[in-house]
């Protein structure tokens, strides 16, 4: 990957069939999901449910299919816009600042997390209930992880606090 980043024009592009053949034969153990399991858009879910429901009329399903395709196009355009801004910040590191921020509430059992269920899972009072806010400054290639207790709301105040700390770092 470093070679490609350092010399992007040195490598010839390969055909899709060749890429898929290599992927299928050499990387059998790696599975890429089309959609992230835990992150679901409510609009997508609603439209898909109507689209595949046998109780919905054909006309309703066709309309949902069209709406779903429009929604996908909007999402794709939004992601492309964000990617272009991120790329712009990488090229013009001193003039453009690109920041991505996301909160995580995905630790229902607290810390530490174990890969398998342990006998200690029953006693949640022995664990620290935490949430994390992740912040990435793209042009500095720096990621911050802010930990906060479960009783602190992930609201605008927390977002501003994380942004202030990150901006202080950039000074």
N, C-alpha and C positions, 0 to 999 in steps of 0.2 A: 504494500500500500504506500509506503514511503517513497518507493521508486516512482510510482505513478504520480504522486503529488509533486515530486521534484521535477519530473519530466513527463508532463501530461501528453505530449505529442509523440513520444517515443514508442508507444504501444499501439498496435493496430487493433481496431475493434473486431470482435468476433461475432459470428452469426448467432441468432437466438437458439437455433437447433444445436449448435456446437456447445454453447454455454449450458443448455439444459442437459445435454449428454454428459458433460463433465460433472455437473452438479449431481446428476442421478448416479453416476458410477463412482465418483470419488468422495462425495459428501453425503452418504446415505444416512448418517446419524443426525444430520442437521435438518430441522424442520422449521420453515418460516411460515408463520401464520399470516393470513390475508388481513385479518382483523384482530386487534388486541382483545383478549378475553375480558379484562376487567374494565375497559374503557368503552362504554357504549353510548352512542348519541341517541337521545330520546326520540328525535325526529326519525332517524333511520329505523329504530326499533318499532315505532308506531306504524310507519309505512310498510315495513317488511311484514308485520303481523297481518295487516289488512291484505297485502299482496298475496300472501300464502294461505289466507283463511278460506276454507271451503264455504263458510257462511256468507262471505262477501259476493256481491254480484260480479259478473264478468266486467261490466262497465266500471265498477268501483275499483276492481283490481287493475284494470288497464290505466285508469287515472293515477292510482298509487304508483304504478311502475314509471309513468312519465314524471310524476312529482319526485320520485326517488332518484331518477337519473338527473333531474335538475339539481336536486340537493347534492348529489355526488359531484356534479360540475362546480357548484358553489364551494364545496369543501376543497376540491382540488385547486381552484383558483386562489382561495385563501391561503392554502399551504404553499403554493408557488410564490405568492406575494411575500409571505414570511421568509421563505428560503432565499428570495432575491435580496431582501433587506439584510439577512444574515450574511450572504455572500458579499454584499456591498460593504458591510462592516469589516469583513476579513481583508478586503482589498484596500480600503481607506481606514486603516486602524486608528488614526489620530483624529479623523473628522467625523466618523460615524460610530455610534455606540449601539450595539444590539444586545438586548437582554431578554432571556426567557425565564419565566418563573412559574412554578407549579407546586401545589401543596399535595401531600400524601396523607391519607387517612387509612392506609391499608394494613395496619398492624393491630388487628383486633385482640391479639393475645399479649401485646406489649413486647418488651425487650428482655432478654435476648430471644431471637427467633431461631427455631430449630427446623431442620429439614423434615424431620419426622415427628409425630406426636410422641411426647414423653410423658412420664408419670407426673411431672411437675405442671402439666398443662391445666390440671384441675385446680391448682392453687394459684390463681392469677394475682393474689396479693403479693407474691414474691417477685413480681415482674414490674418493670417501669412502663407505665402507659405513656407512650410518646407519639408525637406526630412530627413530620419533617416537612420543611419547605425547601425545595431545591431551586437554585438560581444559577443560570449560566450566562456569563458575559462572553459572547461569541468572539469578538475581535481580540480579547485578551486570552482566549482559550482557557478560561478559569471557571470552575464550578464551585459553588458554595452549598453547603448543607446546613440548614438551620434546624436545630431540634428544639421542640417546645412541648410542654406537658399537655396531656389530653384535655385539660380544663381551659386551655387558652383557645379562644375561637379563631378559626382561620378566616378572619375578616379583613377589611381594608386597613385597619391599624397594623395588623401583622404584616401585610403586604408592604405597607409604607416603611415599617421598621426594617424589613429585609432589604428593600431597595435602598434605604439610606445607608445601611451598612455596606452594601455592595458599591454604591457610588462613592462612599468615603474611601474605599479601597482603590478606586480608579483615579483618585486625585493625585 
